[in-house]
Amino acid sequence: MDIAGLLYTASTWVVPVLIAITFHEAAHAYAAWRLGDDTAYVQGRVTFNPLKHVDPFGTVLLPALLLIMRAPFLFGWAKPVPVRFGRLGNPRRDMVIVAIAGPAINIVLAAVSALLFHALWLVPDAVLPWTARMLYNSILLNLVLAVFNMLPLPPLDGGRVAVGLLPDALAAPLARLEPYGMVILVGVIFILPLLGDQLGIGLDVFRWLVGTPVAWLLPFFRGLAGLG
C-alpha cells in the first residue's frame, strides 16, 4: 500500500475510532453517575468530547500500528472511566450495569452506522465511496469493540460482568486477576500468534475469540444496511 492509499484508508477509520471509544467511555461514566457514583462526572468524563477519553497508546498508536500491519480489523481502548463501586446504590448489581453500558452503546452505534447506509443517496458522489467505507468500518469496529470488551477477563467489561454475576467462590479469584489482565491480553493478542508462527501451529486465540463472534454478527448488520 502506497502512502496515499494508507492515508486514505486511515482517514476512513479516524471518525469511527473516535466516536466508538468516546461513546463507550461516556456510557460507562453516565451509567455510574446515574447509579450513584459521580467520580467520572466530576472529572468531566460524562461527555462526548473525545479529548477527555483518548489514551495515547490504546486510541492512537495501537490502531495505527494495526493499520500499518494491515490487520483485518482495528481495535483499541480509551482511558478507563474511574468508578468507585462502593458508592453505587447496589454495588454488585450496578457494577454489571456500568460495565455492560460500554459494549451496549457499541452495538447501538453499529446499528446506527448500518441504518445510515440508507441515507447515502444524500451524499455527493465525490465523497460517496469514502463515506460508505467509513460507515462500514464503523460497523466492523463497534462490533469488534463490543465483543472484545465482553471477554470475561478483568479489567475488560466482560470480566466486571462475570465478577458481578458469578458466586463469590468464582468471582473472588477472577477479580484478583485484574492487575494482570492487560499483561494476559498482550500475551494472547501479540505473543501467542508470534510463537505459533515460529512453531508452525495456529495460536491466534484473539482471532478465534473475537473474530468468530464478529463474523457471526456481521451478516445481520450488513442486512440492516441493505448490503445483503
N, C-alpha and C positions, 0 to 999 in steps of 0.2 A: 504494500500500500504506500503510495507516494504521500508527501507531506500534505498536499491539497486534499487528497482523499481522506487522510487521517483527521485533518481539521474539520472536514465536512461531517464525518462520522461522529467525531467528538461533539460537534455542535448539536447533533440530534439527541445527545444524551444529557446535556447540561441542564436543560429545563426539567426533564423527568427526575433527575437525581435530586436537584434542589427541592422540588415540590414533594417528592416522596419522603425524603428524610425530614423535611420541615414539618409536614403534616403528621408524620409518625411520632415525632417527639412532642409536638404540640398536643397531640391527642393524649399521650401519657400525662403531660402536665395538666391539661384541662380535667381529665378524669380524677387525678389526685386532688386537685383543687376543689372539685365539686364533692369529693368524698371526705373532705376534712383536713387535708394537708396542703397548706399554702406555701410550702418551701419553694417549689418551682415557680409559683405565681409571683412571689416576692422577688425572685431572681430574673423576672421578665421572660420566663420560658413559655408562658401561655400566649404564644404569638406566632404569626406566620412569617416573621422576619427570619430568613434563613441564616443570617449572620449570628443569631442567637443560638443556633443549633449546630453549625458546621464544626466538624472535627477535622483538623488539617490532614491527618492520615486517612481516617476512615471515609471521609466525604470527598477528599480531593486526590490524594496520592494513590490510594488503593484503586479506585475506579480508573484513574489514568493509567496505572500500571497494567491492569487487566485489559484495557483498551489497546495499549501498545502490544501486549502479548496476544492480541486477537482472541481473547476468551469468548466463548459462545454467548455469554451474557455478563452483565455487570452487577455488582452488589457492593455494599459498603455500609457504613453506620455513621451516626452523628454523636455529639456529646450526650451521654446518658442524662436523662432528667433526674434530678435528685428527689427521692421520695423517702420521707420518714414514715415508715409503715405504722409505727406506734401511734401516730397522730390520726390515722384513719379511723372512721367510726367502727368498722368491724375489720380489724387488720387482715385476717386471713382471707376472708371473702373479698374485701376491697382490693387486696394485692392482686388477686386474679383479674378483677375488672380493669385495674390500672394497666396491668401487663398486656391484656388482650386488646386494649384500645388501639395500640400502635398497629399491629398486624391487621386489625379490622379496618382501620382507615386506609391501609394499603389496598385491601380488597375493594373498597369503595372507589378509590382512585383508579384502579384497574378498570372497573365497570364504567366510570365516567369517561375515561380515555377511550374505551371501546365505543360508547354511545356517541362521542364526538366525531367518529368517522362519518356519521350520517349528516354532519354539518360541513363536510369538506367541500361541498359544492359552493359554499360561500367564500372559499379561499381562492385568491388569484392563482392563475395557472403557474406563474413564475415560482411560487413557493409551495405549490401543492405537493410535489414529491417529498420535500423536506418536512412539511407538516405531517404527512401521512407516516413517514418513518419515525418522527418524533413521538407521535401518538402510539405507534406500535411498540416502540421502545419503552414508553411509559407503562403499557400493559405488562410487558415482559418484566421490567424492573420491579414494579409493585408486586407482582406475583412472587418473584424471587425473594424479595424482602419479607413478604408475609410468611412464606414457607420457611425461609432461613431463620427468622426470628421466633418461629414456633417450635424449633428444635428443643427438646426437653433438657437443656443444659444451662444452668445459671452461668453468667448473668443474662442470657437471652430471655426474651419474654416467655417462651415456652417453658423454660426452666422455672421461672417465677410461677407460672400457672400450675406446673406439676407440684411444686412445693406447697402451693396453696390447696391443692386438691387431694394429694396423697395423705395417707395416715402418717402420724408422727414417726413411726418406725422407719418409714421410707423417705419421708420429707426431710428429716434432720440430716442424714448423710448426704443427700442430694444438695441441700443448701450449703453444706460445708465445701462443696466443690467450687463455689462461686469465685474465690480468689484465683483459682487455676483455670477457670472456664475459657478465658481468651487464649491462654497458652495451649490448651487442648484443641481449640478451634484452629489455631495457626498450624498445629501439627497435622490435623485432619485435612485442612484445605490445601496446604502447600507441601509439607514434608512427606506425607504418606504417598501422594502421587509421584513425587520425585524418586522416592525409594522404590516404588512399584516399577517405574521406568527402568531403574538400574537392575531390578531383579527379573524384569520381563513379565510381570504379572499386573493385573489391574487393581490398583488400590485407591482409585479415585472415589472415595466414600462420599465426598461432597456432591459429586455429580449424581450419585445414586440417591442420597438423602434429600437433595433439593431439586435436582434436575428432573427426576422421575415424577414427583408430585406436580411440578410446574408443567411438564409435558402433558400430564393428565388434565390439568385445569385449563390449559391454553385453548383447546378447541371450543370450549364453552364461550370464552371471551372473544375468540375470533368470530364465532357465530353471532354474538351480541353486536359486534362491529360490522356484520354483514360481509365478512371475508370468507365465509364458507367453512 
